[in-house]
Structures are given as C-alpha cells and as structure tokens.
Amino acid sequence: MKEEIIVSGRMNPNIDPVLQVWHWEIPVYLFLGGLAAGILFFAGYFYLQGKSNKYRSAVKFAPFLVPIALSLGLFALFLDLTHKWYFWQLYTTIKLESPMSWGAWVLMIVTPLSILWCLTYTQELFDHWKMNYPRIYKRTRWAEKLLFRFSWVRSFISKVSEQRKPMAWIMIFMAIILGIYTGILLSAFNARPLWNTSILGPLFLVSGLSAGAASIMWLSKDSAERKLFSRIDLMLIGIELFLIVHMFMGFMASTQVQIDAAQMFMGGEFTLTFWVFVVFMGLVLPGIIEFLELKGFHIPVFIPAFLILFGGAMLRIIIVEAGQASRYLY
C-alpha cells in the first residue's frame, strides 16, 4: 500500500477556481456591445439637437449597424454558455445586485428599440443607396418593395416615427448603461485583482463611444460630419488615456495582488501587446492621424477609424485574458 500525505487540498481538482474559463466569445460580446452603445448614444443625442439632417450618418444610417452588432454579440455570448438552453431563465427574475441581470434586461430593451429606430429611417436608407450606391440599391430593391408593399406596415412605421423623440431619450440613457455595464460585468468579479477596479466601467464606456464615433466617421461622406467626429474622437482618446493611466496608478498604490496584476503590463507577459496594440496603435497613432486631418492633411478616413476599432477590440481581449491570469494568493 502506498501512503500519501496531503498537506493541502489545493492540489485536488476543482478546489481552486479554473482560471481560463472565458475565451474569445466574451471579448467579442463586450466589444460589440460597446460599439452599439456608442452609435446609439450619438444617434439619440444629435437627433435631440435637431441635427438629424446635418449629421445623417450618425442619426439615420450608422444605427443600422446596431441590431447586427447586438445579434452577433449575443450569439457569441450564447456560444460561451455552458447550459445554453436555460438562458431564458435570466428573464424570469430581476436581481439589482447582479450585473448579469442588468445586462440581460438592458439588452432586452436596447435590441428591439434599435430595430424600431432603424425601421423609421428605412426608406431614407434605400433612397440614400439609390442616389449614392446604385449597385447596392439594385440588389436590395426587392426588400424595399416587400417592406412597403402592405399598407399596415407603412402605417406602423409612420406611427413609430412620431415617437422618435422619446425613443432618442431612452436610447441615450440605455446606451450609457450598456456601455458602463460591459466594464462592470468584469469589475464585479472581486476574485480577479485586475478586474476589481471601478475604472473599468467608465473606461469601457468611453472606449465604446470612441468606437461608435469611429464607425460614424468611417461611414460618413460629409466632410463636416467627419471633422466633427474626429474632434469628438480626439477628446474621447484623451479621456481614455487618462483613465488607463489612472487605473494603473490605482493598482500601484493598492495591495500587493493588484500591484502584481499591474506588473503584468509593466514588464510582464502582457506588456508588449497592451502598450503596442491598445495604447499606441489603438489610441496614440489614430489620435495623431486625426489631429493631422484637422490641420488639413489628407489621410484616408478608414485608417484612423480601423485603428480605433482594432484598439477597442484588443483592449477587451487583453483585459479579459489578463484578468483571468491575475488572482489572490492564499
């Protein structure tokens, strides 16, 4: 008989929490949720400012990306679920102390609201394609005829269009909650020192607004609208850099486990990826390009827009991965 002396129960399976339980699906969900929040915020804000015709891409066209982004994000989240066919139980109760519950109900409101908002501008989208993108219009003309074929559909769209103002107020409010929620979803996990900071909520909100501004800037064909969103994005980039610096300052002035978490980005395994892909390529470089654009240099708009979207996605990928690698030693 072989004798074994067990000095710690931590060597046994499932005693310690499994570190790598979230994979690519969660960062995709967080990024697309933040992107949707950013677009909806600007759509509602500029509509209430009475500038829906001046900034048409922001108010009328970019929101068509939101239902697509939310659907793909929710599908990614569904793929991550262990018990996939019980997701509906999130909607049988409301738990105010649960970020998961907040997220489920916010998405339940935002998704149909974004669809209704897009529905009110469907005819204008087809007219826009007809004038500027005839090839796209020829391929989608059947959808226009099918959608507006029935009188009850036209009547429904007309009635919904009359409610754009209250819809815009709700969109702004829910977009802010959705953007902050994508960060709070992580910060609520106190067992992960990297995530256990109140900065993640505002950081992910600002990052989502920046991604939304970049998307609108990329879609717009109007130079005045592009310049406006370049200025907005420059401001958001500055705020995001401030929050990142403040987050690491907080870590370095905190407990040893959070100092260790910060060290992963200051000489540790995530140093290169974070500071190159997120900070330099996703924030500093597009900020410099947008500044040069505002000074009169002609630079293709897709370059800063793509870099901002890339940086926003990398921020979430790295934070999710690094957060799972950080832990309390006990």
N, C-alpha and C positions, 0 to 999 in steps of 0.2 A: 504494500500500500504506500502510495506517495503522499507525503504530508506537505500541505501548503499553509503558509501563514499569511493571512490577509491583513495588511496594515492600513489599507484604505479602500473604501468602497468605490472610489472614482475610477478604478480600473475596469469595473464591470460595465457592460453595455447599457446605454440609456441613462446612466447616472448623471453625467454632465450633459447639458443641452447640446444638441447637434449644431455645429457652427454653421455649416453651409446648407441651409435649408431654402434659401431664396436664390433663384437663378435669374436668367435673362428676362423672364416674364415680368418680374416686379419693376425693374428699371424702365422697361418699355411702357408699362402701365403708368408709372409716375411721370414719365416724360410726356406722354400723350395727354394725360390729364392736365398737366401744367400748361401745355400748348393750347388746349381747348379753353382753359380758363383765361389765358391771355387774350385770345382772339375775342371771346365773348365780352370781356371787360371793355375792350376798345370799341367794339360794335355798339354796346349799350351806351357808353359814355358819349361818343360822338353823335349818336342819334339824339340823345337828350340835349346836346349842344346845338341841335338844329343844323348839323353839317353832314347829313346823310348823302346829299348830292355832291358836296365838295370833296368828301373822302369816301368815295363809293366803294373802293376795295375793302376798307375797314368795316363799313356798316353793312354792305349788301353782298359782297362776293366771298371774302375770306371766311365768314361764318359757315359756308357750305363745307369747309374742311372739318368743322367741329363734330358733326354726327359721325363722320368717318373715323376721326381720331378717337372718339369715345368708344365706338364699336370695336375698333381694333384693340384699344387698351383693355376693355372689359373682356374681350376674347383671350388676350394674353393672361389676364388675371384668372379667368376660368381654367386655362390650361395649368396654372400653378396650383389650383385647389386639389387637395387630397381626396376629399369627398365631394366630387363635382355636382352630383345630383341633389345635394342638400343646400345649394346656395340660396334657394328661395326662403330659407329659414331666417336669413338676415332681415327679411321684410315682414316678419311676424311679430317683431318687437322693436322698441326704441330704447337704447341704452346711452344716456347722455355722457357717461364716463368712458364710452368705448369709441375710439377713432374709427374702427371698422364699421360701427353702426352709423356714425356721422357720414362716412364716405358712401355707404350704400344708399342712404336716403338722399344725399346731395346729388348723386348720380341719377337717382330715380327722378329727380326734379329737372336737372340740367339737360339730360338727354332729350326727352320729349319737347322741352322748351326750345332747345336749339333747332330741332326739326321744324317746329311751328314758325320760328323766326325765319328760317330758310324758305319755308313754303310761301311766306308773304313776299319774297323777292324772287321767286322762281321765274316769273315772266320777264323781269328785268335781266335776269341771268341769261335767258335764252336770247333776248334782244341784244345783249352785250356780245354774246358769241356770234350772233348773226352779223353784227357790224364789224367785229374785230377778228373773229376766228371762224370763217365760213366753213372750213373743213370739219371742225368740231360740231358746228350747228347742223350740218348735213347728216352727221352720224347720230345726232340726238333729237332730230326733228320729230321722229316718231314718238319720243317721250313727251314732247310738248303737246302734240295732238292728242295723245292718250290722256294726259293730265287734265287738259282744259276742255275735253270733249263733253263732260257732263256738267249740267247747269248747277247741280248741288255742290260740286267741287268748287266751281267758281264762286258760288255764294259763300261757302265755308271760308275760302281764302280771303274774301272781301271782309267778312266779319272778324277774322283773326287779325287782319291788317289794321283794323280800327283799334286794336288793343296793343299796339306797338309800344306806346309809352309805358304802361305798367309792366309790360314784358321786359323793357330795357332796364327798368329799376331792379326787377327781380334778377335779371342776368348779371348786373354789376355786383349785387350782393352775393349771389350764389357763386360767381366766378372767384371772388375774393376768398370765400370759404373753401372752394375746391382747390385753389392754389395753395392756401396755407395747409389744408388737410394732407396734401401729398408729402409735406415735411413732417407734420405732426404724427402721421402714421408710423414714421421711423422713431421720432423722438419719444414716443410713448413707451418704447422698449427700454426700460431703465437698466436692464442687464447688459446692455451694449454701451460702453462708455462713449464711443464716438457718436452715437445717435442721441445720447442723453444730454441734449442741449436745446434750449429754446430758440436758438438761431435758425435751426433747420426749417421751421415753418416760414418765417419771413424770407429766408434765402431761396427756398423753392418757389415761393410766390413771385418774387422779383425775377427769378430765372424763367418762370412760365410767362410772365408779362413780356420779358425780353424776347422769348421765342415767338410769342404772338406778334409782337411788333416786327420782328424779322420776317415772319411769314407774310404779313400785310405788305411790307416794303418790297418783298420779292414779287408778289402778285400784281402790285400796282403798276400802271402805265403812266400815271400822272406824276410829273416831276415835283410839284408842290407837296403832294401826299408823301412821296418818298423822302423828301427833305424833312418833313415834319417827323416821320417815324424814325429817321436817322437821329434827329435830335433827342427824341424820346428814348431811343435805344442807348444812346451815349449816356444819358442820365441814369438809366437802369443798370448799365455796365458799371458805372461808378459806384452805385449803391451796392451792387453785388460784390464788387471787390472789397468794399468796406465791410460787408457782412462776413466775408470769408476771413479777412484779417482779424476781425473782432472775434470770430468763432475760435480761431487758433489761439488768440490772446487769452480767451476764457479757459481753454483747455490747459494752457501752460501755467495758469495761475490757480489751477484746481488740484484735485487729488492725484496721486501717483498713477492710478489707472488711466485717467484722462490725459495725463502727460505722456504716458506710454502710447495712447491712441494717437495723439498729435505727432509723436515721433515717427509714426508710420509714414507721415508726409514730409518729414524733415530728416531725410537720410534713410528712411525705411523703404519697404518694398513698393509703396505707392507714390514715392516722391516724384519720379520721372513722369509717370502717366498723369498725375494730377496737375503738376505745375506746367507741363508742356501742353497737354491736350485740353485741359479745362481753363487754366488761368491765361496761358499765352495764346494758344490757338483759338480758344472759345471766347475770350474776353478782351485781352490787350490788343491782339492783332486786328480783329474786326473793329475795335474802338478806334485804332489809328486809321484804318481804311475809311471809316465813316467820317472821321474828322477831316481827312484829306478831301473826301467827296464834298463836304460842306464848304471847303475852301476853293472849290472849283475844279479839282482834278476829276477826270472822267474814268471811273472804275466800274466794271460790270457789277450790278447790284447783287447778283447771285453769290458773289464771293463772300462779302461780309454776312449776308443772310445765311448761307450754308454753314459758315464757321460758327455763327451763334447757335444754330440748331445742333450742330455737331457737339459744341461745347456743353450745351444743356443736357444732351443725352449722355455724354461722358461723365458729367457731374453726378448724375444719378447712378450710373453703372458703378463708378468708383466708390461713392458713398455707401451704396448697398453692399458691395464686396468688402470694403474695409471695415464697415460696421460689424459685419459678421466675424471678422478676424479679431476684433477687439473684444475683450472680456475682463471681468473681475477675477483676480486670482484669489482663491480661498482655500 
